[in-house]
Amino acid sequence: MKLIIIGFWGGYPKVNEASTGYLLEHDGFRLMIDFGSGVLAKMQNFVQPEELDALILSHYHPDHVADIGVLQHARLIQGFLGKKSSQLPIYGHAQDQHEFAKLTYKNITKGVAYNPDQKLEAGPFTISFIPAVHPVPCYAMRIEAGGKSLVYTADTSYKDDFISFASGADLLLSECNFYGNQDGKGAGHMNSYDNGKFAKAAGVKQLVLTHLPHYGELEQLVTEASSIFKGSITLAKEGLEITI
């Protein structure tokens, strides 16, 4: 598997950057994980809209879904220009029917409800889910292919159930919206110490901190998390490619 960070800011994108969006590739299959503000523009540095094979969503907050509408129009327009593509499946939970209904657009995209209690097969990927701790229904994911595993926390505060879910993962892509001296529980987010505790207990091979705050010195997040977790820790940044 190859992971490419497209956007990584929490809440909204910094100037000329993007909020949450990740491109995961394996055996030629291209899966986007979340699709926030600014993601479509930045994604085109790596893959064109009509070349995507699937998209999966953790939840429906705007910083994770804002660019879905423009993705739909991009595929529509490229079709008019002769670059026909099949109907794009967009996997999302059905606990918010108003938002879920927006995933289907003409014959361009099709909303496909995943059952969080069952594994989902999408191309070469097998995806498992666990409820996150967030103000709206949201799901963390464990994505497996080719004998490797990636765990994406989505937006959540810490809970012990994550440890067994992420156990032994090759890569933990984990939200870190708060510094160590801050308590993110009320907002449904983790801090740097939560991440260090989580990564150590789960025995993951690599930790990537994402959904980053807009203030402070971001390297402090790595310093704080590394006081607990002694493995590899990386800050998400646009264009970062990781082979898993």
C-alpha positions in Angstrom: 0.0 0.0 0.0 1.1 3.6 -0.6 -0.4 6.5 1.3 -0.2 10.0 0.1 -1.3 12.9 2.3 -3.4 15.4 0.4 -4.7 17.5 3.2 -4.2 17.3 7.0 -5.5 20.5 8.7 -8.3 20.3 11.3 -11.4 22.4 10.9 -10.4 24.3 7.8 -7.4 24.5 5.5 -4.6 27.0 5.9 -3.9 29.3 2.9 -3.2 27.3 -0.3 -3.5 24.0 1.6 -6.3 21.5 2.3 -8.2 20.0 5.2 -8.6 16.2 5.6 -8.0 13.9 2.6 -5.7 10.9 2.0 -5.0 8.9 -1.1 -4.4 5.2 -0.6 -3.2 3.0 -3.5 -2.7 -0.7 -3.9 -2.5 -2.8 -7.0 -3.5 0.1 -9.1 -6.7 0.8 -7.1 -7.1 4.4 -5.9 -9.1 5.0 -2.7 -9.6 8.4 -1.2 -10.2 8.6 2.5 -12.3 11.7 3.4 -12.5 14.7 1.1 -12.4 18.0 2.8 -12.0 21.6 1.8 -9.2 22.1 -0.8 -8.7 18.4 -1.4 -9.8 18.3 -5.0 -7.3 21.0 -6.1 -4.4 19.4 -4.3 -5.4 15.9 -5.3 -4.9 16.7 -8.9 -1.1 16.8 -8.3 -1.3 13.0 -7.8 -4.4 11.7 -9.5 -7.2 13.1 -11.7 -10.8 13.2 -10.5 -11.9 10.7 -13.2 -9.1 8.2 -12.1 -10.4 7.6 -8.6 -11.9 4.2 -8.0 -13.6 4.8 -4.6 -14.0 7.2 -1.8 -14.8 6.4 1.9 -15.9 8.9 4.5 -15.5 8.7 8.3 -18.2 11.3 9.0 -19.9 14.4 7.5 -18.3 17.4 9.1 -17.3 19.9 6.4 -13.6 19.6 6.9 -14.0 15.9 5.8 -16.6 16.2 3.0 -16.6 19.8 1.7 -15.2 19.0 -1.7 -17.5 16.1 -2.6 -19.8 18.4 -4.6 -16.9 19.8 -6.7 -15.6 16.2 -7.2 -19.0 15.2 -8.6 -18.9 18.2 -11.0 -15.3 17.5 -12.0 -16.2 13.9 -13.0 -19.3 15.2 -14.8 -17.4 17.8 -16.8 -14.6 15.3 -17.7 -17.3 13.0 -19.0 -18.5 15.8 -21.3 -14.9 16.2 -22.5 -14.6 12.6 -23.4 -13.0 11.1 -20.3 -15.8 8.8 -19.3 -15.5 6.9 -16.1 -17.7 4.5 -14.2 -20.0 5.6 -11.4 -17.8 6.3 -8.4 -18.8 4.6 -5.1 -18.7 6.8 -2.1 -18.9 4.8 1.1 -20.4 6.5 4.1 -22.5 5.6 7.1 -26.3 6.0 6.9 -26.9 7.5 10.4 -27.3 11.0 8.8 -29.7 10.4 5.9 -29.6 14.1 4.9 -25.8 14.0 4.3 -25.8 10.5 3.0 -28.2 11.4 0.3 -25.8 14.0 -1.1 -23.3 11.2 -2.0 -25.4 10.1 -5.0 -25.3 12.4 -8.0 -26.9 11.5 -11.3 -24.9 8.6 -12.8 -21.6 10.2 -11.6 -21.4 9.0 -7.9 -23.3 6.5 -5.8 -23.7 6.6 -2.1 -23.0 3.2 -0.6 -23.9 2.7 3.1 -21.3 0.7 5.0 -22.4 -1.4 8.0 -19.9 -0.5 10.8 -20.5 -3.9 12.4 -19.2 -5.7 9.2 -16.1 -5.6 7.1 -16.2 -3.8 3.8 -14.5 -5.0 0.7 -13.4 -2.1 -1.6 -11.2 -3.1 -4.4 -8.1 -4.8 -2.8 -8.9 -3.3 0.6 -10.6 -4.9 3.5 -12.0 -2.2 5.9 -13.1 -2.6 9.5 -14.7 0.0 11.6 -15.0 1.2 15.2 -17.1 4.1 16.6 -15.1 7.2 17.3 -15.8 9.5 20.2 -17.0 12.7 18.4 -20.0 15.0 18.6 -21.5 13.3 15.5 -21.5 9.7 14.3 -18.0 9.0 13.1 -15.9 5.9 12.5 -12.3 5.0 12.7 -11.1 2.5 10.2 -8.6 -0.3 9.9 -7.6 -0.8 6.2 -5.8 -4.0 5.2 -4.3 -5.1 1.9 -1.3 -7.2 0.8 -0.6 -8.3 4.4 -0.2 -4.7 5.6 -2.5 -2.6 7.7 -3.3 1.1 8.2 -5.5 2.4 11.0 -7.1 5.8 10.5 -8.6 7.3 13.7 -10.8 9.9 11.9 -11.9 12.6 14.5 -12.1 11.3 18.0 -11.1 11.6 21.6 -9.1 8.7 23.1 -10.7 5.5 24.2 -9.2 2.2 25.3 -11.1 0.2 22.7 -8.8 1.6 20.1 -5.8 -0.4 21.4 -7.0 -3.8 20.3 -8.5 -2.4 17.1 -5.1 -0.9 16.1 -2.9 -3.7 17.5 0.2 -4.2 15.5 -0.8 -1.9 12.7 2.0 -1.0 10.3 0.8 2.7 10.2 -1.4 4.6 12.6 -2.7 7.8 10.9 -4.0 9.5 14.0 -5.7 12.8 14.6 -3.8 15.2 17.0 -5.8 18.4 17.2 -4.5 19.4 20.7 -1.2 19.9 22.5 -0.3 17.9 25.5 -1.4 20.5 28.0 -4.9 20.7 26.5 -7.9 18.5 27.0 -9.7 17.7 23.8 -12.3 15.4 25.2 -15.1 17.9 25.1 -14.4 18.6 21.4 -14.0 15.0 20.5 -10.3 15.2 19.7 -7.0 13.8 21.0 -3.9 15.5 22.2 -0.2 14.6 21.7 0.0 12.5 24.9 -3.1 10.6 24.0 -1.4 9.7 20.7 1.8 8.5 22.4 -0.2 6.4 24.8 -2.3 4.9 22.1 0.6 4.1 19.7 2.7 2.5 22.5 -0.2 0.4 23.8 -1.2 -0.8 20.4 2.3 -1.6 19.4 2.1 0.1 16.0 5.1 0.4 13.8 4.7 4.0 12.7 2.7 7.0 13.9 1.7 9.9 11.6 0.0 12.8 13.4 -2.7 14.6 11.3 -5.7 16.8 11.6 -3.3 19.3 13.1 -4.0 22.6 15.0 -3.6 26.0 13.4 -1.5 27.5 16.1 1.7 26.8 18.1 4.8 25.0 17.1 3.7 21.7 15.5 7.0 19.9 16.2 6.0 20.2 19.9 3.3 17.6 19.1 6.0 15.1 18.0 8.2 15.9 21.0 5.3 15.3 23.4 4.1 12.1 21.8 7.7 10.7 21.6 8.0 11.1 25.4 5.7 8.0 25.5 6.0 6.3 22.1 9.6 5.5 21.1 8.8 4.4 17.5 8.7 6.5 14.4 6.6 9.6 14.6 5.9 11.9 11.6 3.9 15.1 11.1 1.5 14.9 8.2 2.3 17.3 5.4 1.0 17.8 1.9 2.5 15.4 -0.6 4.0 13.1 2.1 4.2 9.6 0.6 4.6 6.5 2.8 4.9 3.0 1.5 3.4 0.6 3.9 
